[in-house]
Amino acid sequence: MTTFITNLDLRKETDIYFPFAYEELLCRAVGEATFTDGVVHVWRHERAFVLGLRDSRLPYAAEAMDWLEREGYRVMVRNSGGAAVPLDNGVVNVTLIRASARVSLGMYGDFEAMASLLRDSFEPIGVRFDTGKIDGSYCPGDYDLSINGRKFCGLAQRRQLKAYAVQAFVNVEGDSGGRARIVREFYRRAGGGSSSAGVLDVQADVMGSVSELHLGFPGTGVWLRHLEETLRPRKESSIDELHRPDMNDIESMMHRMKSRYDPRETSF
């Protein structure tokens, strides 16, 4: 049994910590539940920039975050793996949350489970992709998803005691080259212009969105319907059967995450 949850209307004024705090609480709920194989949470944000923990430790990370906010981005540091990712309405975030005791396959097996879910959702519209690290991409990893050598999706993972989450950012539509240039400028500023450890050499021409890489792509809405359809045989529970996170819990978790991970509010 798998639950499908969407939050596709987060506006640019919405605190970007909200979906991550929501997922942190969902992860706890799934870990305690006995009736569900997991949750798939699908969301996007109108204009945000998400750092990884290692990005937040760069020497001028705080100043670079301030610059991004002046440029109109909502900025945060996530507690999962991975590196910096820009978000907009063309980027769909898909998170697979499962209980560790029942279905965890190990880190790479769990990444493959996410890749398989996305593969099944894209297959009906003729989109096929490869997995493997794409040098020069932002948020690089061994399970980068790419079409003809250009990356459109990266994966990260967050593990709790009883459950874990595999997070995917999917560049479905829009200008991925522009996104890459924003990430490159963030690293230039956060690293102080140096090539010190942790400063990624991001190249715009290795990134792409599905709409740029697949001729005739029918659009985000069509793909999302296929994504939900992929889960339908297992979709027998609803979010109401889980412990639904309420706003007080979410706001408390948002504050906790911000105070712990934002370098402007804490020191490491």
Buried (B, 14 or more C-beta within 10 A) or exposed (E): EBBBBBBBEBEBEBBBBBBBBBBBBBBBBBBEBEEBBBBBBBBBBBBBBBBBBBBBBBBBBBBBBBBBEEEEBBBBBBEBBBBBBBBBBBBBBBBBBBBBEBBBEEBEEBBBBBBEBBBBBBEEBEBEBEBEEBEBBBBBBEBBBBBEEBBBBBBBBBBBEBBBBBBBBBBBBBBBBEBBBBBBBBBBBBBEEEEEEBBBEBBBEBBBBBBBBBEEBBEBEEBBEBBBBBBEEBBEBEBEBBBEBEEEBBBEBBEEBBEEBBBBEEEE
